Amino acid sequence: MAGRIRACARRDRAGRARADRHRCRTDAAQRHRPEGQVQGPAGQGAGEDRRDRRGARTQPEELEDRLAPDLGLDAQGTLRLDFGPRAFKVGFDETLKPYVREIAADGSDGARLPDLPKPKKTDDAALSQEAVERFKLLKKDARTIASQQLLRLEVAMCTRRRWTPEVFRTFLAGHPLVRHIVQRLVWGVYAVEDGGSHGGLLSACFRVAEDGSATTAEDDPFDIPEGAQVRIGVPHALEITPEDAAAFGQIFADYELLQPFPQIGRDTYTLTEAEQAGTKLSRWVKAKVPTGRVLGLVNKGWRRGQAQDAGCIWYFTKPLGADRVIELHLDPGIIVGMVDEYPEQELGEVQVGKPSAWGDMQNPEAIGRLDAISASELIRDMEGLRA
């Protein structure tokens, strides 16, 4: 009983401290926000009023579409490395693993090699050394980009992030590296009202072939529609019909393509009627999970909560657009800079509500307000913690 009283007192102190910090930070942000800067969506803080090269205003999420570097690759997704007397062409397979082909004297491609050959005495020493270093950096950068883009696209699927057809063609399907990931996913055409970048009604599914063309589930040519209200996105398993899922699955099997993350065969879940009616989701309360696994939630779109007394984080949040956030409570919490202090966390209740100015939850709402995809992904994330 004494331990429970101490725990409650600690949470009360943390709650009061959190509220005080929010008021102070909000007041300070309002006083010191530079002119021309706008408040971003709740949970993201203030974001600059950015403009692209043409001077057009861009939203932060639109700017992110332009941040995947091309690593100096040409339009075919290849790079020439020069040894002097010899030259090699580097390309990437569907998993973004680089491969090498020697360029013949007539300019044709030679046999595919598993790695860049070692320089010979007849090669130019300076050029070959530069090429070897360039290849090492290329492999490292490609691994980094692959992990970032896989996470980005999976989160986009779960949050229903959409792109205009132009952005999709330029920065996804036409990107020299990202296009390899794009070709292993099912894509959807959505009708979005008011030019929104989230949600929308799915009207058709397609995939992107190796030559950049779009095809249907029957592998027939597909013309991606244009228009101010058209958006392209990664449909969730709950949006794809069983017939389309089976057809696309067969196409991927025929072309020996593995999806970069579960999409067609993704596990899906539903809330019970009792859970939908309540404001707290308690099916995982008291479950003990490794702290490292909790920290891994950031790879699924979650964010660490604000550090409270003694630098301890007692909650994680998951933004659902700009107007709702999921909050998961932890005990004993994770100490910033000392994450190994408590190797296990006891899961607490999960709640959904409006986000405060700093991203945590306020004003709990009925769990049933979650849409089917958000509810399924929440349960999937929590079940993953206990796996």
N, C-alpha and C positions, 0 to 999 in steps of 0.2 A: 504493500500500500504506500509506504514511504517513497519507494522508487517511482511509483506512478504519479504521486504528488509532485515530486521534483521534476519529472518529465513534463507535466502539465505547466508547472511554473516556468520552466525553460521555454516552452513554446509560447506562453503568454508574453514573456519578455521579448522573444524574437519577433512576435507579431507586432508588438508596440514599436520595437526598434525599426522594423520594416516600414511601418506606416510613417514614422518620423522621417526616415531616410527618403521615402517617396515624396513627401511634402517638400523637404529641403531641396531635393534634386530637381523637382518640377519647377519650384520657384527660381532656382538658379538657372535652369535651362531657359526659362522665359526671359530672365533678365539679360543673359549673356549670349543668346543665340544671335549670330551675325546676321546683318541685313542680307536678304536674298537667299536665306537658308530656310528650308521648309521642314516641318515635322513629318517624319516618315510614318509608316504604319505602326501601330502599337506593337511593342515587342521588338522593334528594330531601331528605335531611337531616332534622332534627327538625321536627315539625309540631305545632302546638298542638292540644290536645283541645278543639275548637271545638263550639259549640252553636248551633242555629238559634233563631229568635224564640220557639219554643215550649219551648226548653230541651233539645230532643233533640240527642244527640250527632251530629255530621256529620263525614264524612271529607273531607279537602281536595278530592278529585276531585269529590265530591258538591256541595261548596260552589261549585265553579267553574261548575256548572250555573245558579247564581243570579246570576252576575256580568255577564251581558250586559244593559246598561241598556236601558230601553224608550224613553228620550229624551222622556218625557212623552206618548207616543202613546196613543190610546184603544184600545179592544178591536178596532176595525176597522183599526188600524195607521195612523191618520190624525191630523193635528194642525191645529187652527184657528189662523190668523194674522189678526189684526184690524187693519185700516187705519182704523177708525172708520166712515165711510159704506160702506166696502167690506170684505168679508171673504173669505178664501181658505182652501181645504182642501189640505193637503199630504199626499200619500201616497207609496208606494214601489212600484216595479215589481219584477220577479223578480230583477233584478241589484242591488237596493237603491239604485237611482238615483231621487232624488225627482222627483215631478211635482206640478203645481199645478192646481187647479180653482177658479174664482171661484164663490163661494156666492151664488146669486140671492136676491132679496128674499123669495121664498116658501120659501127654504131648500133648493131643489134645486141640484144640481151643474151648473155651466156647462161650457163646452168645456175640454178639457185644454190646459194651457199648458206650454211648454218650461221656463219659469223664473218666478220671482216678479216681477210687474210693478213698475216704478218707481212710487213714490208720486206722487200728483197734488197740486195746490194745494188741491183740495177735501178731501183726506184729512187726518185728524188727524196732525199732525207728530210728536208724541211716540209715539203708538201705531204709526204706520207705521215710524218709525225703529227702534223696539223689535222689530217684526215682521221687518224686514230683517235686523237683527243675529241674531235668533233663527234665521232661515232659513240664514244663513251658517254658524252653528255646527252646525245640524242636518245640513247636507251634509257638513261635515268629520267630525263624529262618526259619521255613517252609514258613511263610507268606512273609518274606523278599525275600527268594529265588524265590517264585512263582511270585512276582511282577517283579523281575529282569529278570527272564527267559521269561515271557510273553512279556515284552518289547523287549528283545533281539531277540526272534524269529519273532515277528511282523516286527521289523526293518530289520531282515535278509530277510524276504519275500519281502519287498519293495525295498531293495537294491540288491536283487538277490545274497545273500551270499550263497555259496555252501560248502559242506564238502565231504571229501573222504568217501567211504563206511565204512572204518575201524573206522574213527573218529565218524561217525554217529552212528554206532552200539555201540561203547564204551562209548561215552560221551553224547549221546542223547537217542537213543532207549534203551540202557542198563543201563542208570543212574537210581538209585533207586527212585529219585524224579522226575527228568525231564521227564522220560518216560511217566508219567501220562499226561503231556501236549502233548507229541509227539503223543500219541494214539488218540488225538482228532483233529488232523490235517490231511490234505491230503499232501502227500509228492511226489516229482517228481525225476525222474532219468534224468540227464543232461549229454550231451557230451560236455566237455569243452576242448578247445585247449590249448596247452602249459601249462597244469597243473594249469590253473587259478582257482581262488576261487570265481569269480563272473561271471554272465552271463551264456551262454551256451544254447544249444537247448534241449528243453524238449522232451523226447522220450517215457515216460510212467509215469503213476501216480499210487500210492499205498497208503495204510494206514497200520499202525502197530496195530495188534490185542493185546488183553490183555495178551496173552501168549508170546508175542514178535515176532510172525510170521508176515510176510507181506502178504497182500491180495489185490486183484484188486477191481475195482469198482463193479464187479459182486460177490465179496466176495470169489473169487477163490484164491488158493495159488499163491504167486508171489515170484520169486527168484530175489533178488536184484543183478544186475550184478556187476562184479568186473572189474578192469582195471585202468591203469594210467590216462586215460582220462574220467573216470566216476566220477560224482559228484552227491551228494544228496542235495536237497534243498526244501524249502517251496514254491510251485508255487503260483503265484498271480492269482486272479480271471480272469485277462485278458489272462492268459496262459491256464487255464483249459477249455476244451471244454464244451459246454452246456450239452452234453450227460453225460460226466463224472461228472460234477457238480451235476446233478440231481440224478445220481446213488449213488454217495458218500453221498449226502444229505439224501437219503432214508436209507442208511446203518446207518448213525449217528442217525437218528430218530428211527430206529428199535432197536438199542442198547441203546437208551435214552442217547446219548452223546451230550453235547453242546460244540461247538467250543470255545476255550479260547479267541479268538478275531475274528472279521469278516474275513473270508477267502473266502468260497464258495459264500456267498451272499454279498460280499463286494460291496459297491457303487463304480462305476467307472465313469470317466469323460473324456472328450476330449476337446482339444483346437479348437477354430475356425480358419478358414483359415487366417483371418486377424491377429489373435494373433500369429500364427506360423511364419508369415512373419516379424513381428516386433521384436525389441530387448527389449521391455518393456511390461510387462503384467499389465494392468491398471484397470481390471474389479473390483478390490476391493479398489481402491484409494478413500480416504476420509471416508471410513467405520470406525466407531468407535467401538472398542471392549474393554472389560475389560483387564486391564494389567495382571491380574492373568491368564487369558486364553492365553495370548501371552507367558507368562513364561511356560505354559504347553506344548508349542511346543517342549521342550527338550525331552518330552516323545514320540515324533514322529520322532526322529532322527535329530532335529534341534539343533543348538548351539548358545549360546549368542555371540554377536559380541564383539569386543574389546572395553573396556571402553575408552571414549574420554574425552573432556573437562569436568571438574567438576565430573568425574566419571560416565558419562552418556552413556548408550548404545543406539545407534540409529539404529541398524540393527541386524537381526538374519540371520544365514546362515544354509544351509542344504547341506552337502557334497554329491556329486554323484560320488562315487569312488574317485580316486586320481586326476582326470584331469578336474573336473567340479564342480561348486558349485552354489547353488541358494541363492540369497540375497534378503531379505525383509526389506524395510525401514519403520521406525516408527517415529511418532511425538506425543508428545514432547520427547519421549524416556524414558528409565527406569534408574533411578539413583541407582547405586550399593550401597547397605546398606540402601536404602530408597525407596524400591519398591512401597510403598504406597503413595509416594509424588504425583504421577500422576495416579489416579485410572483408567483412560481410555487412550487408544492409538489410534491415527488415522493412519490407514494403508496407506502406500505409494506404490510405484511401486515395482514390482518384476522383477528381472533381473537374467540372467544366464551367467556365464562366467568362465574363468580360475581362479583357486584359487591362491592367493598369498602365500608366505611362511608361513603366519600366519592364513590362512583359510578364509579371506574375498575375495570378488570377484574383479577381474580386467578383462579388455578387454571384454565388453559385447558381447554376441553372439546372434544369432537369437533364439527366444524362440522355434522355430520349431525343433531345434537340440535335444530337449528333446525326449527321447523315450516314447512310449505310457504309460508304467507303471509309469515312473517318472512324466510325465505330469498329469496323473490321480491322483497320490498321492499328488502332489503339490496342485491341485485344491481341493482335498478332505480335506487337511490340512487347506486351507484358508477358505473353506466353514464351516469347524468346528469352526473356530474362530468366525464366525458370527452367529452360531446356537443359 
